[in-house]
Amino acid sequence: MSFYDAAGLIGVVTLLAAYAATAHGGLNPKGALSLALNAAGPALILVSLAQHFNLSAAIVEAAWAMIALIGLARLGLARLRDR
């Protein structure tokens, strides 16, 4: 198994675990951990796409990661304002 394959598999497991935990009430969907996992998973999948590129997969994973990163940024800004 190559580094790229391992990164992709870890990304998929991370993304699916975060989704399952959120769907079953174990993780707050607007919480920092959920958002971080939803950014890390697609980022790792994008690493795997560097070896075998697929445009549609890259677009969906990049969008998923960007949405999560925007959520993390908004969460961080809200915490700074609350200080």
Residue pairs with C-beta under 8 A, 6 or more apart in sequence:
1 9
2 51
4 47
4 48
4 50
4 51
4 52
5 48
5 51
7 44
7 45
7 47
7 48
8 44
8 45
8 47
8 48
8 49
9 48
10 44
11 40
11 41
11 42
11 43
11 44
11 45
11 46
11 47
11 48
12 41
12 45
13 41
14 37
14 40
14 41
14 44
15 37
15 38
15 41
15 42
15 45
15 64
16 41
17 37
18 27
18 34
18 37
18 38
18 41
21 27
21 34
22 28
22 29
22 34
27 33
27 34
27 37
28 34
30 71
30 75
31 75
32 72
32 75
35 68
35 69
35 71
35 72
35 75
36 68
36 72
38 64
38 65
38 67
38 68
38 71
39 65
39 68
39 69
39 72
41 64
42 61
42 62
42 64
42 65
42 68
43 61
43 65
45 57
45 61
46 58
46 61
46 62
46 65
49 57
49 58
49 61
